[in-house]
Amino acid sequence: MIDSNLSLSGVELNKEAAKIAASRKVATIHQKTIVEPLDLGITYDLTFTNTVLIHIDPARLPVVYENLVKHSNQYILVSEYYNPTPVAIEYRGHSDKLFKRDFAGELMSTYGLTLVKYGFSYHRDKYLYHQDDASWFLLEK
């Protein structure tokens, strides 16, 4: 059961996915894009991404970063593929559809965020159920 003091929200571009997510009635779903400025009218204790930033055109990342920081009262969590220098990886036969970089480092440098904790999720960890290999970083404003 979800704590009645907990308010969950999600941003989903895909209309059908947003509809399915909203039908589960555990979160408010905003059918919008994160690559344009968002005004959700609310901030949260935590904003996060999980293997989303890797698919964003690097030229559009500043707006996405701004959305994450703007809508957070305190914490930002990014769980993405990490690489110390930006690199594009072929994805399902396409180029320029998957990018690895230091997303957390860019957020820290741009917004003066502090690294709280970091780790790695491993696809063979039986408790993570269908997760990919990703590095996660918890940042604080």
C-alpha positions in Angstrom: 0.0 0.0 0.0 1.2 3.5 -0.8 1.6 5.9 2.0 -1.2 8.5 1.8 1.4 11.3 2.4 3.3 10.2 -0.7 2.7 12.0 -3.9 4.0 10.3 -7.1 4.1 11.9 -10.5 5.5 11.0 -13.9 6.1 12.6 -17.2 5.5 10.4 -20.2 5.6 11.5 -23.9 3.9 8.4 -25.3 0.1 8.9 -25.2 -0.7 5.2 -24.9 1.9 4.6 -22.2 0.7 7.7 -20.2 -2.9 6.3 -20.4 -1.8 2.9 -19.1 0.3 4.5 -16.3 -2.6 6.7 -15.3 -5.0 3.8 -15.2 -2.9 2.2 -12.4 -3.9 5.1 -10.2 -0.7 5.3 -8.2 0.7 8.5 -9.7 -0.3 11.6 -11.5 0.8 11.2 -15.1 1.6 14.3 -17.2 1.5 13.4 -20.9 4.3 15.8 -21.9 7.8 15.8 -23.2 10.8 16.5 -21.0 12.9 18.1 -23.8 10.8 21.3 -23.5 10.5 23.5 -20.5 7.9 22.0 -18.0 5.7 23.8 -15.6 4.0 21.1 -13.6 2.9 23.6 -10.9 4.5 21.5 -8.2 7.9 20.5 -6.9 8.9 17.2 -5.4 11.4 16.0 -2.8 13.0 13.8 -5.5 13.1 13.9 -9.2 14.7 11.1 -11.1 15.4 9.4 -14.4 16.1 5.8 -15.1 17.7 5.1 -18.5 15.9 8.1 -20.1 18.8 10.7 -20.5 20.7 8.2 -22.6 18.2 8.6 -25.4 18.0 12.4 -25.3 19.8 14.3 -28.1 22.8 15.9 -26.2 21.8 19.3 -27.6 18.5 19.0 -25.7 20.0 17.9 -22.3 20.2 21.4 -20.8 16.4 21.8 -20.9 16.0 18.3 -19.4 18.5 19.0 -16.7 16.6 22.3 -15.9 13.4 20.4 -15.6 14.9 17.9 -13.2 16.4 20.6 -11.0 13.4 23.0 -11.2 10.9 20.4 -10.0 13.0 19.1 -7.2 12.9 20.5 -3.7 16.0 18.6 -2.6 17.2 15.5 -4.5 17.8 14.5 -8.1 18.6 10.8 -8.9 19.9 9.8 -12.3 20.3 6.1 -13.2 21.9 6.0 -16.6 24.7 4.5 -18.6 27.9 6.2 -17.5 31.0 7.1 -19.5 33.6 9.7 -18.4 33.5 11.3 -21.8 30.4 11.6 -24.1 30.0 8.8 -26.6 27.3 7.7 -29.0 26.5 4.0 -29.1 24.6 2.1 -31.9 21.1 1.3 -30.6 18.9 -1.3 -32.4 20.7 -0.6 -35.7 20.5 3.2 -35.4 23.2 5.7 -34.7 22.7 8.8 -32.5 19.9 7.1 -30.5 21.9 6.2 -27.4 24.4 8.2 -25.6 26.7 7.5 -22.6 28.2 10.4 -20.6 28.7 11.7 -17.1 25.2 13.0 -16.6 25.6 13.4 -12.9 28.9 15.3 -13.3 27.2 17.7 -15.7 24.4 18.3 -13.3 26.8 18.9 -10.4 28.9 21.3 -12.4 26.0 23.3 -13.9 23.8 23.5 -10.8 26.2 23.2 -7.9 24.6 20.0 -6.7 26.3 17.7 -4.2 26.9 14.0 -4.6 25.2 12.1 -1.8 25.7 8.5 -2.9 26.3 6.5 -6.0 26.2 2.9 -7.1 25.7 0.4 -9.9 22.8 -1.8 -10.8 23.8 -5.1 -12.4 21.5 -6.9 -14.7 22.2 -10.3 -13.0 21.1 -9.1 -9.6 18.0 -11.2 -9.1 16.3 -8.5 -7.0 16.4 -5.8 -9.7 14.1 -7.7 -12.1 14.8 -6.8 -15.7 17.0 -3.8 -15.0 20.0 -3.1 -17.2 23.5 -2.3 -16.1 23.4 1.4 -15.0 25.2 3.7 -12.7 23.1 5.7 -10.4 23.9 9.0 -8.6 21.9 10.7 -5.9 22.5 14.4 -5.9 21.3 17.1 -3.5 20.5 20.8 -4.1 
